């Protein structure tokens, strides 16, 4: 059982945060900080996390960040953006956006 399984809707308990950090180290700490800072959004099609340098699309354990794409995917690892989505999903602490993120990408890239 993962420490994330101990989370309950509506709050992030200090003891559970300690367990997450113990289990995932710095990635766990960074994930909790993202959730508490309100940087996790749930679009109709994807979760999107605002990281330090960019926004990252997260679906399950997959993330578009470089850490996941170039290192963790090969090791079946999980980045802190994906952990943030798991925490946000378990607690309900995310911003819901009534739009398709794929439309946002098209608008940004092609002005459509």
C-alpha positions in Angstrom: 0.0 0.0 0.0 1.3 3.4 -1.0 1.2 6.4 1.3 -1.0 8.1 -1.3 -3.7 5.5 -0.6 -4.0 7.0 2.9 -5.2 10.3 1.6 -8.8 11.3 2.1 -11.0 13.8 0.2 -10.8 17.4 1.2 -7.5 17.6 3.1 -3.8 16.7 3.2 -3.0 15.4 6.7 0.5 16.1 8.0 1.1 12.5 9.0 0.3 11.3 5.4 2.5 14.0 4.0 5.3 12.7 6.1 4.6 9.2 4.8 4.6 10.4 1.2 7.9 12.2 1.7 9.4 9.1 3.3 8.2 6.9 0.5 9.1 9.2 -2.5 11.7 11.5 -1.1 12.2 14.9 -2.8 9.7 14.0 -5.5 7.0 13.5 -2.8 7.9 16.8 -1.2 7.7 18.6 -4.5 4.4 16.9 -5.4 2.8 18.0 -2.1 4.0 21.5 -2.6 2.5 21.7 -6.1 -0.9 20.5 -4.8 -0.9 23.0 -1.9 0.1 25.8 -4.3 -2.9 25.0 -6.5 -0.8 24.1 -9.5 -2.8 21.0 -10.6 -5.6 21.5 -13.1 -8.1 18.9 -14.4 -9.2 19.6 -18.0 -11.8 17.4 -19.8 -9.1 15.3 -21.4 -6.0 15.6 -19.2 -4.5 16.7 -15.9 -2.1 19.5 -16.4 0.5 20.5 -13.8 2.4 23.8 -13.7 5.9 22.9 -12.9 8.9 25.1 -12.4 9.6 25.7 -16.0 6.5 24.7 -18.0 3.1 23.0 -17.9 3.1 19.3 -18.1 0.4 16.9 -19.3 -0.1 14.0 -17.0 -2.1 10.8 -17.7 -1.7 8.0 -15.2 2.1 7.6 -14.6 2.9 9.2 -17.9 4.1 12.8 -17.9 5.5 15.1 -20.6 8.4 16.4 -18.4 12.0 15.6 -19.3 12.6 13.7 -16.1 9.9 11.2 -16.9 10.5 11.0 -20.7 14.3 10.6 -20.6 14.9 8.7 -17.3 12.0 7.5 -15.3 10.0 5.9 -18.1 12.8 3.4 -18.6 12.9 2.6 -14.9 9.1 2.4 -14.4 9.5 5.4 -12.2 7.1 8.3 -11.4 7.9 12.0 -11.6 6.7 14.5 -9.0 4.1 15.9 -11.5 2.4 12.5 -11.7 2.6 12.2 -7.9 1.0 15.6 -7.6 -1.9 14.4 -9.8 -2.4 11.3 -7.7 -2.4 13.4 -4.5 -4.8 16.0 -6.0 -7.1 13.3 -7.3 -7.3 11.5 -3.9 -8.0 14.8 -2.0 -10.0 16.6 -4.7 -7.6 19.5 -4.5 -7.3 20.6 -8.1 -8.8 23.2 -10.3 -11.4 21.9 -12.7 -11.3 23.5 -16.1 -14.3 23.1 -18.4 -12.3 22.9 -21.6 -10.2 20.5 -23.6 -6.5 20.9 -23.0 -5.9 19.8 -26.6 -7.8 22.8 -27.8 -5.6 25.0 -25.6 -2.5 23.5 -27.3 -3.9 24.2 -30.8 -4.8 27.7 -29.9 -1.3 28.4 -28.5 0.6 26.7 -31.3 -1.5 27.6 -34.3 -3.8 30.4 -33.2 -6.9 28.3 -34.0 
